[in-house]
Amino acid sequence: MIIDLVRKNRSYRGYDHSRKVTEEELRSFVEAARLCPSSVNVQPLKYFLAWEEPVVGMIQAETRWAKGLPALTLPHPGKEPAAFIVICQDTDIDPNLSRFQKDVGIVAQTMLLAAVETGLGGCMIGNFNAGSVHDVLELDENIKPLLIVAFGKPDEEVILTDVVDGKTGYYRDENDRHYVPKRAVEDMIIR
């Protein structure tokens, strides 16, 4: 059921290095994304797949995780993701980088749900320097990185909890369990 996949699809920031992610798995996530709707069906998004060192390490070095927990270094050393997909836009197809942001979110969520279905997990990473990622990956000038999605076998506990006093910030306890407050359905429906 889709609701079960959504519940399991958390933003994981710790991964088990013993489980590698293959090129074939990443390609299957892109296959799912390829079938998603696209604004005016333009389909300007392209995908850079990284599953082998040193490319995975180069991308990891350009990312900044868990901005809401600035005192922590996440992922913890040795818990980095096994793979990445860098969602890019081909500006030769359409140069307007803001027009397809909805498409980026749709394909990223679709790929993450596909990953959860296989027992993997991931995290969308918007906190990165697009110019540096472009240069490190030696992308063509018309290919612009928009979002990075990490993949791997989750190796941390993420717990959904209720929002208390309007506070939605995520946090960790003394055992490094990650808590994510979610608003109640009744608080989200406009009447």
C-alpha positions in Angstrom: 0.0 0.0 0.0 1.2 3.5 -0.8 0.6 4.7 2.8 2.9 2.0 4.1 5.7 3.1 1.7 5.1 6.8 2.7 5.4 5.9 6.4 8.7 4.0 5.8 10.1 6.8 3.6 12.0 9.0 6.0 14.9 11.3 5.4 17.6 8.9 6.6 21.0 10.4 7.5 22.8 7.2 8.5 23.4 4.1 6.3 24.8 0.6 6.6 28.0 0.4 4.5 27.8 -3.4 4.1 24.9 -2.9 1.7 26.0 -1.5 -1.6 23.6 0.1 -4.1 24.0 -1.1 -7.7 23.8 0.8 -11.0 20.8 -1.4 -11.9 19.0 -0.3 -8.7 19.6 3.4 -9.5 18.5 2.9 -13.1 15.2 1.3 -11.8 14.6 4.4 -9.6 15.1 6.6 -12.7 12.7 4.3 -14.6 10.1 5.1 -12.0 10.9 8.8 -12.2 10.7 8.7 -16.0 7.1 7.7 -15.9 6.1 10.7 -13.7 4.1 13.6 -15.0 6.2 16.6 -16.3 5.0 20.2 -16.7 3.6 20.5 -20.2 5.3 17.1 -20.7 8.6 18.9 -21.5 10.7 16.4 -19.6 13.9 18.5 -19.1 15.2 16.5 -16.1 18.2 14.3 -16.4 19.9 12.1 -13.8 23.6 11.6 -12.8 24.0 8.2 -11.2 26.8 7.6 -8.6 27.3 4.2 -7.0 31.1 3.8 -7.0 33.9 5.4 -5.2 35.4 8.0 -5.7 32.4 9.6 -7.3 30.1 8.9 -4.3 32.7 10.5 -2.0 33.1 13.5 -4.2 29.4 14.2 -4.1 29.2 13.6 -0.4 31.9 16.2 0.1 29.7 18.8 -1.6 26.6 18.2 0.5 25.5 19.7 3.8 23.1 17.5 5.8 20.6 18.2 8.6 20.6 22.0 8.7 18.1 21.7 11.6 20.8 20.1 13.7 23.8 22.3 13.2 25.7 20.9 16.3 25.9 17.5 14.7 27.9 16.1 11.8 25.5 14.0 9.8 25.8 11.5 8.4 28.1 10.3 11.2 31.5 9.1 9.8 31.2 5.7 8.4 27.4 6.1 7.9 27.4 7.9 4.6 25.1 6.8 1.8 26.1 4.2 -0.7 24.9 6.0 -3.8 23.5 9.3 -5.1 21.3 10.4 -7.9 21.8 14.1 -8.9 18.6 15.4 -10.5 19.6 17.9 -13.1 17.9 20.0 -15.7 19.0 20.1 -19.4 18.8 23.8 -20.2 18.9 23.0 -23.9 15.5 21.5 -23.5 14.2 24.4 -21.3 16.4 27.1 -19.8 13.8 28.1 -17.1 15.2 26.5 -13.9 12.3 27.5 -11.7 9.5 26.2 -13.9 10.2 22.5 -13.2 10.8 22.6 -9.5 7.5 20.8 -8.9 8.7 18.1 -11.3 11.9 17.7 -9.3 9.9 17.1 -6.1 7.7 14.6 -7.8 10.5 12.5 -9.3 12.6 12.6 -6.1 9.7 11.3 -4.0 8.9 8.7 -6.6 12.5 7.5 -6.6 12.5 7.4 -2.8 9.3 5.4 -2.7 10.8 2.9 -5.2 13.9 2.6 -3.0 11.7 1.9 0.1 9.9 -0.8 -1.8 13.3 -2.6 -2.2 14.3 -2.2 1.4 16.5 0.9 0.8 16.0 4.4 1.9 17.3 7.9 1.2 17.3 11.6 1.7 16.7 14.6 -0.5 19.5 17.0 -0.1 18.9 20.6 -1.2 21.8 22.1 0.7 24.7 21.9 -1.7 26.6 24.2 -4.0 25.2 23.5 -7.5 28.2 25.1 -9.2 30.7 23.0 -7.3 28.7 19.8 -7.9 28.5 20.7 -11.6 32.3 21.2 -11.7 33.2 18.1 -9.7 31.1 15.9 -11.9 32.4 17.6 -15.1 28.8 18.0 -16.4 28.2 19.7 -19.7 27.4 23.4 -19.5 23.7 22.8 -20.3 23.2 20.3 -17.4 22.3 22.1 -14.1 22.2 20.2 -10.8 18.9 20.9 -8.9 18.6 18.3 -6.2 20.8 15.5 -4.8 19.1 12.3 -3.6 21.1 9.9 -1.3 20.4 6.2 -1.3 21.5 3.3 0.9 20.3 0.8 3.5 19.0 2.9 6.5 21.0 2.4 9.7 19.2 4.6 12.1 15.9 4.9 13.8 13.6 7.7 12.6 10.4 8.1 14.7 7.4 10.1 13.7 5.8 12.0 16.6 3.0 14.6 17.0 3.7 18.3 16.8 3.6 19.9 20.3 3.1 23.6 20.8 3.5 24.2 17.0 7.1 23.1 17.0 8.0 21.1 13.8 11.8 21.0 14.1 13.3 17.6 14.0 15.6 16.5 16.8 17.7 13.6 18.2 17.7 12.1 21.7 20.6 10.9 23.8 20.5 7.6 21.9 20.8 9.3 18.5 17.2 8.4 17.6 15.8 10.9 15.1 12.4 12.4 15.8 10.2 14.1 13.2 7.1 15.9 14.5 4.2 15.8 12.1 1.0 17.9 12.3 -2.3 16.2 12.8 -4.6 15.8 9.8 -7.2 17.9 11.5 -4.7 20.7 11.8 -4.0 20.6 8.1 -7.5 20.6 6.6 -8.9 24.0 5.8 -12.5 24.4 6.8 
